[in-house]
């Protein structure tokens, strides 16, 4: 039996204190009924004896302390899940906002799922094709991996997120693939862009969208990524699908966490973020992976905008510790007009070696990838020397490398947000660019692959 309480002591900002409460647990959901019949939702943040501190999902304005009633549900925040979620748009609390009918649930799951037990994990090893050359060719995404994109304010990470969600696929005809897309703390314009882009391209048919707007409460912002991960876990481990989870923007999530922490008067850590930021992010990121005994998998691409483009800021810093690499977007590339503006040299996928090669991508992939990295780095150095000493001071070979560097940026990195390149096209483009250099410079590719794949005619 659900008991009602009329013992609200005070409301302070997003927090409310209720006295003389029995049997209530941390993280439990509650409802506040106002005298006019309006319902506001809340969540238990702290239990101290018979006193309970709750956080309001909506505004505290208009709550009459004397005449309002509180009741607690006996469970935490839940998400109704079913395969019918595909093609639907939800708000940050898992309620449909696309005008469609409510989901008839197969299950109702607590959104605070548990990270996968390391002993029950399979090592990620299968390639996921995103259609983006700088990811597929150089920083390969592997099924079950967590590969964040580090962006900056004003850089087009929303376009890249939409492109990956549209184009990503696992190679193989019989594989069931889905995308769960969570937008956290975004503007109405961005939400409209994502929804209309997915509908226009037909990608929405295999996508579940969770939209949390900047105007929504902070507490909802904290729930949205967990809603997305709960939906992904159901599709992956109950429906045996391969699920790609894209969350943008983790920075907005961390800001909401800081807001809640400050409201609770907790002792702040680095830059005012709570000391448990690392643990909190890990409880989300570690829900991705491959599980023994399950056909499905969860691969995660969290996107975060680095405040002041600072890689040492707590959010990218801690994310880098938990995840397996990072794709970094570059302001310099963006100024040149190259899209997506990926900064190739500091970007890294720690699991790329496990997802490439014969039977996965192509036998020459590792060699070509290493040769492209090496040649591009040398070309960049040559261009820096050219600025200081002038082109005449460079050797003929350095001038070739500088030419390669320019061509690499203009053709390989720059592909636009609507070109979907297969891994074959990406590999062939790599060979075409390497043919700017003499064959004798192919020191990182096996000689038999150079003979087999070296372009025989002009492109």
C-alpha positions as CSV (number, residue, x, y, z in Angstrom):
1,X,0.0,0.0,0.0
2,X,1.3,3.4,-1.0
3,X,1.3,5.9,1.9
4,X,0.8,9.6,1.5
5,X,2.7,12.2,3.6
6,X,1.7,15.8,4.4
7,X,5.0,16.4,6.2
8,X,6.9,18.7,3.7
9,X,9.2,20.8,5.9
10,X,10.7,23.1,3.3
11,X,11.5,23.6,-0.4
12,X,14.9,25.1,-1.3
13,X,15.6,25.4,-5.1
14,X,15.4,22.0,-6.6
15,X,15.4,20.2,-3.2
16,X,12.6,19.4,-0.8
17,X,12.7,18.0,2.8
18,X,10.0,15.6,3.9
19,X,9.9,14.5,7.6
20,X,8.4,11.5,9.4
21,X,8.7,9.1,6.4
22,X,9.0,5.3,6.8
23,X,10.5,2.6,4.6
24,X,11.8,4.9,1.8
25,X,15.0,4.0,-0.1
26,X,17.7,6.0,-1.9
27,X,16.9,6.8,-5.5
28,X,13.2,6.0,-5.1
29,X,10.7,7.8,-7.3
30,X,8.1,10.0,-5.7
31,X,5.1,12.2,-6.6
32,X,4.0,15.5,-5.1
33,X,0.3,16.3,-5.5
34,X,-0.5,20.0,-5.3
35,X,-3.8,21.3,-3.8
36,X,-5.1,22.0,-7.4
37,X,-4.4,18.3,-8.4
38,X,-1.2,19.0,-10.4
39,X,1.4,16.2,-10.1
40,X,5.2,16.9,-9.9
41,X,7.8,14.2,-9.8
42,X,10.8,13.8,-7.5
43,X,13.6,11.4,-6.6
44,X,15.0,10.5,-3.2
45,X,18.6,11.9,-2.8
46,X,19.2,11.2,0.9
47,X,17.6,9.4,3.7
48,X,18.5,10.4,7.3
49,X,16.4,8.5,9.8
50,X,12.8,9.5,9.1
51,X,13.9,12.6,7.2
52,X,14.0,12.4,3.4
53,X,15.7,14.8,1.0
54,X,14.2,14.7,-2.5
55,X,15.1,16.4,-5.7
56,X,12.3,17.8,-7.9
57,X,12.2,16.9,-11.6
58,X,10.2,20.1,-12.3
59,X,10.2,23.5,-10.8
60,X,9.5,24.0,-7.1
61,X,7.5,27.1,-7.8
62,X,3.9,27.0,-6.5
63,X,4.3,24.1,-4.1
64,X,2.2,24.8,-1.0
65,X,4.2,23.2,1.9
66,X,1.2,22.9,4.2
67,X,-1.4,21.5,1.7
68,X,0.7,19.4,-0.7
69,X,0.9,15.6,-0.4
70,X,3.9,13.3,-1.2
71,X,3.8,9.6,-2.0
72,X,6.7,7.3,-2.9
73,X,6.5,4.6,-5.5
74,X,8.7,1.9,-3.9
75,X,11.1,1.7,-6.9
76,X,13.6,3.8,-8.8
77,X,13.3,5.3,-12.2
78,X,12.2,2.6,-14.7
79,X,12.0,2.4,-18.5
80,X,9.4,0.3,-20.3
81,X,11.2,-1.6,-23.1
82,X,10.2,-3.5,-26.2
83,X,11.5,-4.0,-29.7
84,X,8.8,-1.6,-30.8
85,X,11.0,1.2,-29.4
86,X,12.9,1.2,-32.8
87,X,11.9,4.2,-34.9
88,X,10.5,6.1,-31.9
89,X,11.5,9.4,-30.2
90,X,11.4,9.8,-26.4
91,X,12.1,12.5,-23.9
92,X,14.8,12.2,-21.3
93,X,12.4,10.3,-19.0
94,X,11.5,7.7,-21.6
95,X,8.1,9.1,-22.5
96,X,7.2,9.1,-26.2
97,X,7.2,12.7,-27.7
98,X,6.7,11.7,-31.4
99,X,2.9,11.7,-31.2
100,X,2.8,7.9,-31.3
101,X,1.2,5.5,-28.9
102,X,2.7,4.5,-25.6
103,X,5.1,1.5,-25.7
104,X,3.5,-1.8,-24.6
105,X,6.4,-3.1,-22.5
106,X,7.9,-6.5,-22.7
107,X,9.8,-5.6,-19.5
108,X,10.1,-2.6,-17.2
109,X,13.8,-2.1,-16.3
110,X,15.5,0.0,-13.6
111,X,17.7,2.5,-15.5
112,X,20.6,2.1,-13.1
113,X,21.8,-1.1,-14.6
114,X,25.1,-2.7,-13.5
115,X,28.4,-2.6,-15.4
116,X,29.3,-5.8,-17.2
117,X,31.4,-8.1,-15.0
118,X,35.0,-8.2,-16.4
119,X,35.1,-12.0,-16.1
120,X,32.0,-12.2,-18.3
121,X,33.3,-10.0,-21.1
122,X,34.4,-11.0,-24.6
123,X,37.3,-9.1,-25.9
124,X,36.1,-6.7,-28.7
125,X,37.4,-7.9,-32.1
126,X,34.8,-7.3,-34.9
127,X,34.9,-4.3,-37.1
128,X,32.1,-1.7,-37.3
129,X,32.0,0.4,-40.5
130,X,31.0,4.0,-39.9
131,X,31.6,5.2,-43.5
132,X,34.0,7.9,-42.2
133,X,37.5,7.3,-43.5
134,X,39.4,8.9,-40.6
135,X,37.6,6.5,-38.2
136,X,37.4,3.3,-40.4
137,X,40.9,3.6,-41.9
138,X,42.9,5.0,-39.1
139,X,41.1,4.8,-35.7
140,X,38.9,1.7,-36.3
141,X,35.8,1.2,-34.2
142,X,35.5,-2.3,-32.9
143,X,32.2,-4.0,-31.7
144,X,31.9,-3.6,-27.9
145,X,34.4,-0.7,-27.7
146,X,34.0,2.7,-26.0
147,X,35.4,5.3,-28.4
148,X,34.7,9.0,-27.4
149,X,34.8,12.0,-29.7
150,X,36.4,15.0,-28.1
151,X,35.1,18.2,-29.6
152,X,35.1,21.9,-28.8
153,X,32.3,24.5,-28.7
154,X,31.3,25.5,-32.2
155,X,32.8,22.5,-33.9
156,X,30.3,20.3,-35.9
157,X,30.2,17.3,-33.6
158,X,26.4,17.1,-34.0
159,X,26.8,16.6,-37.8
160,X,29.4,13.9,-37.2
161,X,27.2,12.2,-34.6
162,X,24.2,12.2,-37.1
163,X,26.5,10.9,-39.9
164,X,27.8,8.0,-37.8
165,X,24.2,7.1,-36.6
166,X,23.1,7.2,-40.3
167,X,25.9,5.2,-41.8
168,X,27.2,2.8,-39.2
169,X,26.8,-0.9,-39.9
170,X,28.3,-4.3,-39.1
171,X,29.5,-6.2,-42.1
172,X,27.5,-9.4,-42.7
173,X,24.0,-10.0,-44.0
174,X,22.5,-11.7,-41.0
175,X,23.5,-9.3,-38.3
176,X,20.7,-7.3,-36.6
177,X,22.0,-3.7,-36.0
178,X,20.4,-0.8,-34.1
179,X,21.4,2.7,-33.0
180,X,20.4,4.2,-29.7
181,X,20.9,8.0,-29.8
182,X,20.8,10.1,-26.6
183,X,20.9,13.9,-26.9
184,X,21.6,15.5,-23.5
185,X,21.0,19.1,-22.8
186,X,20.8,20.2,-26.4
187,X,18.9,23.2,-27.9
188,X,15.5,22.9,-29.6
189,X,17.2,23.6,-33.0
190,X,19.7,20.7,-32.5
191,X,16.9,18.3,-31.5
192,X,14.9,19.3,-34.6
193,X,18.1,18.8,-36.7
194,X,18.6,15.2,-35.4
195,X,15.0,14.1,-35.6
196,X,14.4,15.6,-39.1
197,X,17.8,14.2,-40.4
198,X,17.0,10.7,-39.2
199,X,13.5,10.8,-40.6
200,X,14.7,12.2,-44.0
201,X,17.3,9.5,-44.5
202,X,15.3,6.6,-43.2
203,X,17.8,5.9,-40.4
204,X,15.1,6.4,-37.8
205,X,13.7,2.9,-38.6
206,X,16.5,1.3,-36.8
207,X,17.1,4.0,-34.2
208,X,15.8,4.8,-30.7
209,X,16.1,8.5,-29.9
210,X,16.1,10.1,-26.5
211,X,15.9,13.9,-26.5
212,X,16.7,16.0,-23.4
213,X,16.5,19.7,-24.1
214,X,18.5,22.4,-22.3
215,X,15.3,23.8,-20.9
216,X,14.5,20.4,-19.2
217,X,15.4,19.9,-15.5
218,X,19.0,18.9,-14.5
219,X,17.8,15.7,-12.8
220,X,16.3,14.6,-16.2
221,X,19.7,15.3,-17.8
222,X,21.3,12.8,-15.4
223,X,18.7,10.1,-16.3
224,X,18.8,10.4,-20.1
225,X,22.1,8.5,-20.8
226,X,21.0,5.8,-18.4
227,X,17.6,5.5,-20.2
228,X,19.5,5.1,-23.5
229,X,21.8,2.5,-22.1
230,X,18.9,0.5,-20.6
231,X,17.2,0.5,-24.0
232,X,20.5,-0.6,-25.5
233,X,21.0,-3.4,-23.0
234,X,17.5,-4.8,-23.7
235,X,18.0,-4.7,-27.5
236,X,21.6,-6.2,-27.2
237,X,21.2,-8.8,-24.5
238,X,17.5,-9.8,-24.8
239,X,17.0,-9.3,-28.6
240,X,20.5,-10.3,-29.7
241,X,21.1,-7.1,-31.7
242,X,24.4,-5.2,-32.2
243,X,23.7,-1.8,-30.8
244,X,25.7,1.4,-31.3
245,X,25.0,4.0,-28.5
246,X,25.8,7.6,-29.3
247,X,25.5,10.1,-26.4
248,X,26.0,13.8,-27.0
249,X,27.0,15.9,-25.0
250,X,28.6,14.3,-21.9
251,X,29.8,17.8,-20.8
252,X,26.1,18.8,-20.3
253,X,25.6,15.6,-18.3
254,X,28.6,16.5,-16.0
255,X,27.4,20.1,-15.6
256,X,24.0,18.7,-14.4
257,X,25.8,16.4,-12.0
258,X,27.7,19.4,-10.6
259,X,24.5,21.4,-10.3
260,X,22.9,18.6,-8.2
261,X,26.0,18.2,-6.1
262,X,26.1,21.9,-5.4
263,X,22.5,21.9,-4.4
264,X,23.3,19.1,-1.9
265,X,26.2,21.2,-0.5
266,X,28.7,18.4,-1.2
267,X,32.4,19.2,-1.0
268,X,33.5,20.0,-4.6
269,X,36.4,18.4,-6.4
270,X,38.4,19.6,-9.4
271,X,36.8,22.6,-11.1
272,X,33.7,22.3,-8.8
273,X,32.7,18.9,-10.1
274,X,31.8,16.3,-7.5
275,X,34.7,14.0,-6.3
276,X,32.7,11.0,-7.6
277,X,32.6,12.2,-11.2
278,X,35.1,9.5,-12.3
279,X,33.0,6.7,-10.7
280,X,29.8,8.2,-12.0
281,X,31.1,8.3,-15.6
282,X,32.5,4.7,-15.2
283,X,29.1,3.4,-14.2
284,X,27.8,4.5,-17.6
285,X,30.7,3.7,-19.8
286,X,31.3,0.3,-18.4
287,X,27.8,-0.9,-19.4
288,X,29.1,-1.1,-23.0
289,X,30.8,-4.3,-24.3
290,X,30.2,-7.9,-25.3
291,X,28.9,-10.5,-22.9
292,X,29.5,-14.2,-22.8
293,X,26.4,-16.2,-23.6
294,X,24.9,-13.3,-25.6
295,X,25.0,-12.8,-29.3
296,X,24.4,-9.0,-29.0
297,X,26.8,-6.2,-28.1
298,X,26.9,-2.6,-27.1
299,X,29.4,-0.2,-28.7
300,X,29.5,3.3,-27.3
301,X,30.5,6.7,-28.9
302,X,30.2,9.4,-26.2
303,X,30.7,12.9,-27.5
304,X,31.9,15.7,-25.3
305,X,32.8,19.3,-26.0
306,X,36.0,20.2,-24.1
307,X,35.6,23.5,-22.3
308,X,38.2,25.9,-23.8
309,X,39.5,23.0,-26.0
310,X,41.4,21.8,-22.9
311,X,42.2,18.1,-23.0
312,X,43.2,18.2,-19.3
313,X,39.8,19.4,-18.2
314,X,38.3,16.8,-15.7
315,X,35.5,15.6,-18.2
316,X,37.8,14.6,-21.2
317,X,40.6,13.7,-18.8
318,X,38.5,11.2,-16.8
319,X,36.7,9.9,-19.9
320,X,40.1,9.2,-21.5
321,X,41.0,6.9,-18.5
322,X,37.8,4.8,-18.8
323,X,37.5,4.5,-22.5
324,X,39.6,2.9,-25.2
325,X,40.9,5.9,-27.2
326,X,39.5,9.1,-28.5
327,X,38.7,10.9,-31.8
328,X,39.7,14.5,-31.5
329,X,38.2,17.3,-33.6
330,X,40.5,20.1,-34.7
331,X,39.7,23.8,-34.9
332,X,42.5,24.1,-37.5
333,X,40.8,21.6,-39.9
334,X,37.5,23.3,-39.3
335,X,39.0,26.7,-40.3
336,X,40.3,25.0,-43.5
337,X,36.8,23.9,-44.3
338,X,37.6,20.1,-44.0
339,X,34.6,18.1,-42.8
340,X,34.6,16.1,-40.5
341,X,37.5,18.1,-39.0
342,X,39.3,15.2,-37.4
343,X,42.7,15.8,-35.9
344,X,44.3,12.5,-37.1
345,X,47.7,12.5,-35.3
346,X,46.5,12.8,-31.6
347,X,43.4,10.6,-32.2
348,X,43.7,7.0,-31.2
349,X,41.7,3.8,-31.1
350,X,43.4,1.4,-28.6
351,X,41.5,-1.6,-30.0
352,X,42.0,-0.9,-33.7
353,X,44.6,-3.7,-34.1
354,X,42.0,-6.2,-33.0
355,X,39.3,-5.3,-35.6
356,X,41.3,-5.1,-38.8
357,X,43.1,-7.5,-41.2
358,X,42.1,-10.4,-43.3
359,X,38.5,-11.5,-42.9
360,X,37.6,-8.4,-41.0
361,X,38.5,-5.4,-43.2
362,X,41.4,-6.2,-45.6
363,X,44.8,-7.9,-45.3
364,X,46.7,-4.7,-46.1
365,X,44.9,-2.5,-43.6
366,X,47.5,-2.4,-40.8
367,X,50.4,-1.6,-43.1
368,X,48.5,1.1,-45.0
369,X,47.2,2.7,-41.7
370,X,50.8,2.8,-40.3
371,X,52.2,4.2,-43.5
372,X,49.5,6.9,-43.7
373,X,50.1,8.0,-40.1
374,X,53.9,8.0,-40.7
375,X,53.8,9.9,-44.0
376,X,51.3,12.5,-42.8
377,X,53.4,13.2,-39.7
378,X,56.5,13.6,-41.8
379,X,54.6,15.8,-44.3
380,X,53.3,18.1,-41.4
381,X,56.9,18.5,-40.2
382,X,58.1,19.4,-43.7
383,X,55.4,22.0,-44.0
384,X,56.4,23.5,-40.6
385,X,60.0,23.7,-41.9
386,X,58.8,25.3,-45.1
387,X,57.2,28.1,-43.1
388,X,60.4,28.8,-41.2
389,X,63.1,28.2,-43.9
390,X,61.1,28.5,-47.2
391,X,60.4,25.8,-49.7
392,X,63.8,26.0,-51.4
393,X,65.4,24.7,-48.2
394,X,63.5,21.4,-48.4
395,X,64.9,18.3,-50.0
396,X,62.9,17.0,-53.1
397,X,61.6,14.1,-50.9
398,X,60.4,16.5,-48.1
399,X,58.6,18.5,-50.8
400,X,56.8,15.3,-51.9
401,X,55.8,14.6,-48.3
402,X,54.5,18.1,-48.0
403,X,52.4,17.5,-51.1
404,X,51.2,14.2,-49.7
405,X,50.2,16.0,-46.5
406,X,48.0,18.5,-48.4
407,X,46.4,15.9,-50.6
408,X,45.7,13.7,-47.5
409,X,43.9,16.5,-45.7
410,X,41.9,17.6,-48.8
411,X,40.8,14.1,-49.9
412,X,41.1,11.6,-47.1
413,X,40.1,13.7,-44.0
414,X,37.7,15.9,-46.0
415,X,34.8,13.9,-47.1
416,X,31.7,15.9,-46.0
417,X,28.9,14.7,-43.8
418,X,26.9,12.9,-46.5
419,X,29.5,10.7,-48.2
420,X,29.4,7.1,-47.0
421,X,32.7,5.4,-47.9
422,X,32.9,1.6,-47.7
423,X,36.1,0.2,-46.2
424,X,37.2,-0.8,-49.7
425,X,36.9,2.8,-50.9
426,X,38.8,4.0,-47.9
427,X,41.6,1.5,-48.4
428,X,41.9,2.3,-52.2
429,X,41.9,6.1,-51.4
430,X,44.8,5.5,-49.0
431,X,46.8,3.7,-51.7
432,X,46.0,6.4,-54.3
433,X,47.4,9.1,-51.9
434,X,50.5,6.9,-51.0
435,X,51.3,6.7,-54.7
436,X,52.3,10.4,-54.6
437,X,55.4,9.0,-52.8
438,X,57.9,6.6,-54.4
439,X,57.5,2.9,-53.8
440,X,60.8,2.8,-52.0
441,X,59.2,4.9,-49.2
442,X,56.6,2.2,-48.4
443,X,58.6,0.9,-45.4
444,X,55.7,0.0,-43.2
445,X,53.8,-2.2,-45.7
446,X,54.8,-5.7,-46.6
447,X,56.4,-5.9,-50.1
448,X,53.8,-8.4,-51.3
449,X,51.0,-6.0,-50.4
450,X,52.8,-3.1,-52.2
451,X,53.0,-5.3,-55.4
452,X,49.4,-6.4,-55.1
453,X,47.6,-3.1,-54.3
454,X,49.9,-0.4,-55.7
455,X,47.8,1.7,-58.2
456,X,48.5,0.4,-61.7
457,X,47.2,3.5,-63.5
458,X,46.4,7.1,-62.8
459,X,43.1,7.8,-61.0
